């Protein structure tokens, strides 16, 4: 399948250019003299697509269920009791809804940590997106539970390895230092060494997490995870709010990708703000995540970009995290974290692309398209979404949307009533 996107403005570049796509790749940027199976024309701004580096996609099933609570109460009283009753088909439809919602704000790839990973993979492929998928590992410091969790991870990895699609990549998902034993982390480290799969973990989301761990272990979670081999090149460390400057240096040296989740962090009142500006200054590739829809409550990457930029400025300097940097967090650096050659409108890169409406109010008068995307654009300004050369949304229409919404609504209410 080939596509020619004709005479559009590429984000951050003045003047009109055309882009030729073939077999899911950007083949030529400029003025290609080719014929294509499809030609897309319009008054558009062409952008690389966005990547969500931390979410629990199927938690769309619990959106609005248990709001305005502290993190531990929310987990123990609302979320974990319901998740204990999840069925594979629930996860499939919850993930379909999440993928659909992410498409609407330009996300075509995400890092997911949840359960029933085969169903997550099936939903990812059916919705046309791509994902780095891990089975959440929580042993709660219990040996019998740990053995059961290891069996689940092994089964999940086998299912993902056998899954017949390039849109799915396996990863390892130890939940957090307060839910996983040292023995559990050692298993994850050994599995990562054996397979080369990246690790995806929650880290230093709340001040309580930090204080409790220091009191019990006498070292910080960052030092502990560095010693046990969990923090390494390619690890996605979600939240990473309560870091010292020395720990930021560790991230930089090792090549850890922090996933900044500003909306979820504010909603759950984690008593801090990720030091994203200092991270960027020290060469850390900061990325963006939404967290799950149960703690956000949306999966809107345009919203996350704006909040990330504003949080960095609000208590410090208006020059912190400029739009160009936040844009790279959502595109190029996010793609890197997920292991995709994407996030740029350049020849040889995956054809993960967005077409924004240049005449939309958000892009008027149109002095700086990157600033417009970060600070003013919303889902209504997005016309077309392309993932690996496949058009997922066009003229704001996603063909499967009505079915997914209706099925997920039924599944969600059934889950709550079990």
N, C-alpha and C positions, 0 to 999 in steps of 0.2 A: 504494500500500500504506500503510495506516495502522495504528498500534500505540498502545494505551493501556496504559501501565505504571501500575498501580493501587496506591495506598496504600503507598508505600515511603518510607524515610528517605533524604533526599538528603545526600550526604557533607558533613559540617561544619554541618549544619542539624538542629535538633531538631524532632520532630514528623513526621507522615506527610503526604506530598503525592502527587499523581498527575501524570504527564507524558504529553502527547499528541503523537505523532509522525505526520507526514504528508509523503509525497514526500521522505523523507530528512532532514527538518528538524524541530527542536523547535518546535512551534506554540504550545503552552500548558503552563505549569507552575503547579500549584496545585490546583484542583478542577474540571477540565474536565467539562462535562456533554455528552459526545459519545458517539457510537457509533463503533467502530473495527473494522477487519478482524480484528485480533488483540487480545486482552486478556491481559496478563501480570500475575499476582498472586503474592505470596509475601512471606516475611519477609526483605526484601532491603535492602541499602544501595546506593543509586544513585550512581554516580560518572561523571565524564567519562572517556573512554578515554585511553590513553597513546600517546605518539608517540616513536619511536626515531629520533634525528636523525643517527645515523652507523652504518651497517653495510655489509657486503658479503654480501648474503643467501645467495647460492649457495655460500659457503664452508662452509655446513653439510656439504657433500660431504667436507670435509677435517677435520671435527671429530675431535680426538684423534690426528691425523696430524702428528707433529712437536711434541710438547709439551716444556716445560722447556728451552727454548733461548733465546738472546738474539735480539733482533729481526732483525738483519741476517743471521745464520746461518739463522734460521727462514725468512726470505724467500727467500734465495738458494739454500739447499740443499733445502728442502722445498716451499714454496708456489709460487714462480714456475715451477719445472720442471713441476709438475703442471698449473698453470693454462695453460701453453703447449699442453697437450694437450686442453683443454676443447672440447667440442662444444656447439652451441646447445641440444640436448635435455638435456644435463647441467645447464646453467644453469637451464633451466625447472624441472626436478625439485628441484634444490637450493634454488631460490627458493620453490617450493611448500612444502617442508619448513620453511624459515625462517619463512614467513608463518604456517604452522600453529602452530609453536612460539611465535611472538610472540602470536598470538591467545590462547594458553593463559595468558599473564601480562598480558593486557589491552591489548596493542598492536594498533592498527588502521591505523596509518600509519607509514611509515619513509622515510628518505633512504638510497638505495642507490647505491653507486659500484662498478660491476663491468663485465662484458662481455656482449655479445649482448643489448642492452637490449630488443629486441623480445620476446625470450623472457622477460625479467624482467617486462615489462608484461603479457604473456599470463598468467604465473603469478600476478601480483598480482590481476588481474581474476578468474581462475578460483578463487582462494582467497577472494575477496570483500573484500580489504583495499584500501588506497590507498597511493601512493608517489610520492616525488620521485626521479626516476631519472636517473643520469648514466652515460655511457660513460667508464670510467677512462682518462685521457690520460697516457701515459708515453712520452716520446720519447728518454730517456737521452742527451740532448745530441747526438743524431745527426740530421743533416738528412734523410736518406732515411727514417729511422723516423718523424721528425716529420711528413713529408708523408703517410705511410701512416696515422698516428694522426689527422691532420686529416680524411682521407677517411672513417675509421671514425666519427668524431664526427659528421660531416655526414650520413652514412648513418643513424646512430642517431637523430639529432634528427629527421630526416625520418620515420623509422618511428614515433617517439613522437608527433610532431605529427599523424600520420595515424591513430593508434590510436583506435578508436572507443569511448572511455570517459573519463568525468570523473574516474575513480579514478587516472589516470596524469598526472603533470606532468613535463615535461622539465627538466633542469638540466645544468650543465657541471661536469666532474669532473677538473681537473688534479690529479694524484696528490699531489705534494709538491715542495718546493724541491730535494730531492736526486735527483729523477727527471725533472724537467721543465726544459727550457732557457728562457732569457728569451724567445726567439722563440716558443716554445710558449705561454708565459704571455701574450704579446702577442696571439697568435691567440685565446686564450680570452677575454681582455679585450674584443677587438673583437667577438667573437661575443656576449658578454654585452651589450655596448652595442647591438648590432643587434637582438637578440631580447628583451632584458629578462629572460632566464632567470637564475636564481640560480646561484651558484658554490658548490661543495662541495669542500673541500680538507683534507688532513692538514697540521697545522702544529704544530711544536714538541712533538712526541710524546716525543722523547728528548733528553737532554743532549748526546749525541754529535752529533745533528742540528744543534743550536745551535752547538756549539764548532767543528765542521767548516765550517759556513757562515760564521761570523765570521772564521775563519782565511783562507778563500778570498776572501771578498767585502768584508770590513771593515765590514759593516753587519749588523744583525740580520735574520733572515727576515721579521719583521713590517714593518720599515721598507722592505725590498726589495719585498715584496708590496703594500704601500701605494703605493709609487712606481709600480709597474707596473700598478696598477689592479685587482688581484685582490681585495684587501680592500676591501669596499664594503658598502653597506646590503644586508642579506639574505644575505651570505656565511656559509655554515656552515663554521666552522673546527674540525675534529675534533681533540680532545686538548688543545691549547693549555695545555700543562703548564708550560713554562718561560718565563713571561711576567714582565716587569718591571711596576711600577706605571704607568709612562708608557705602556707598551704596552696595559695594561688601559684606560687613558684613550682610546687610539686605538680600541679595540673599542667603547667606549661612544659616542664621537663619531660613528663611522661606522655603527653599528647592526649590528655583526657578531654572529652567534649562535655562541658556542663550544659544542661538543658534548663534554660530560664523559663519559668512558668509564672509570670507576674500576676495574672488574674487569679489563679488558684491560690497563690501565696497570700494575696490580699484578702481573699474571701475566707480563708482558713486562719488568718491572722497569725502568721508564723513568726511575728516579732522581729522582722528584719527584711532587708532587700538584698538580693544577690548583688555582690560587688562587681557588676558586669563591666563597668568602665575600667576598673583596675585590672580585671582579667584581660580585656582587649589590649590594654597598654603593655601587659606582660606577654603578649603573644598567644594567649589562649583563644581557641576558636569557640566562642560562645554561640550556642544555638537556641532555638525557641521551641517551647512545648506548650500544649494547652492543659496537660493533665487530663483526667477523665471528666466527662460531662456531668458527673455527680458532684464535682467540686469546683466547677468553673462558672457557669453551667452550659457554656457553648464551646464549640470547637472552631472558633473563628480566628484564623491566623492574622487577619488584618487587625483585629482588635488587640491581639497579643503584641504585634509590632508596635502599635501606638503606645500601649501601656508600658512596654519595656523602655521605650524612648523617654516617656514622661517620668517614670519612676526614677530613672538614672539622673534626671535633671532636677526633680522636685525639691530635694533636700541638699543639693550641691551646686551644680553649674549648668547653665543652659546649653553649654557646648558639649556636655557629656552625651555619649551614644548618639551621634548625629544620624540622620536618616540613612545615609549611605552605608553606615556600619550595621544598623538594624536590618536593612535590606539584605546585606550579605549573610547575616545571622539566619534569616528565613530562607535563603536560597542556597548560595554556594556552600556555606559552612554546614548548613543542615544536610545537604546532599552528601557531603563528605562523611558526616557522622553516620549516615545510613549506609555508606559504602556504594553510593551511586555516582557515576560520572555524569553529573547533571548540575543544574543551578546556574548555568551561563547560557547565553545565546551565542554560541560559538560552534564552528564546524567540528564534528567528531563527538560532540556531546549528545546525550540522550535528548530526544525531542519531548521534554516536559515543559510545556509552554502555556502562557495565559494571554488572552486578548482582552484588554480593558477598553471600554468605550471612551474614546478621546473627547467626545462632546458631552460626556456626563458632567453634571454639576461639580462633582468631586475633582475633575481635571480641568476646570475652568477658573482662571484664564490659561493655566498650563505652563507656568514658568519652569517647573522642575518636576518631572514625572515621578522620580523616586520619592521626593518629599510628598507628592500627592498620594502615592500609594501608602506610605507609612502613616501620614497624619490625617488624611481626609477620605480616602477610599473606603467603601463598604462593599459587601457582596453584591449590591444592586448595580455597581459599576463594572462588574465582571461579565463579559459576554460569552467567552469560549474558554474551555479548559481542555488541554491535550496532554495525555500521558503516554510515553513511549510511542508517539505517533498516532495514537488512537484518540478520536474526539469523544470526550466524556460528557461535555456540556456545550451546547451551541444555542445562541440567542437566549441564554438563561434557562434553557430547558434540559433537564436530565430525564431521559425516557423512563427509567424505572422508579421515579420518585414516589408517585402515588401508592404503588404497591408496597414499597418498603415502609413508608410511613404507616399505612394501615396495619400491616402485619406486625410491625414492632409495637404499635399501641396495644394490640391484643396480647402479645407476649409479655409486655411490661406489667399489665394489670394481673395477668395470670401468675407471674412471679411473686408479686406482692401478696397475693391471696393464698399462696401455698402454706 
